[in-house]
Amino acid sequence: MNRSQLYIHVKQTYGTDPEFLWQKYPNYAVFRHDDNHKWYAIVMDVPRSAVGLTGKGAVDVLNLKLDPSLIDDLRTRPGFAPGYHMNKMHWVSIVLDGLVADEEIVNLLDMSHQATR
């Protein structure tokens, strides 16, 4: 799943549009609930080294808030990293490079959406 596909899925599933909150980071998109304003997802382009990858340039990541026991398991797998710039106990980063299946991303996104209700 890439950034564009994710935006479409979030809009169709949760009715949420991305919010671009930082002028310094115009590609950082926050998704939050309309009622309580809690964030349930953040999409960012970060240096590859920030999520344990080699090479130069940036990569898109999706940060989700999940149960800490699930996060511990996910971080041992390729395509996952501690939540970039977030509480690493409660947030995980998913590298949007095709390594993690779309279905799994959708399921984890739903868990994050539910966890922040």
Secondary structure, 3 states (H helix, E strand, C coil): CCHHHHHHHHHHHHCCCCECCCCCCCCCEEEECCCCCCEEEEEEEEEHHHHCCCCCCEEEEEEEECCHHHHHHHCCCCCEEECCCCCCCCEEEEECCCCCCHHHHHHHHHHHHHHCC
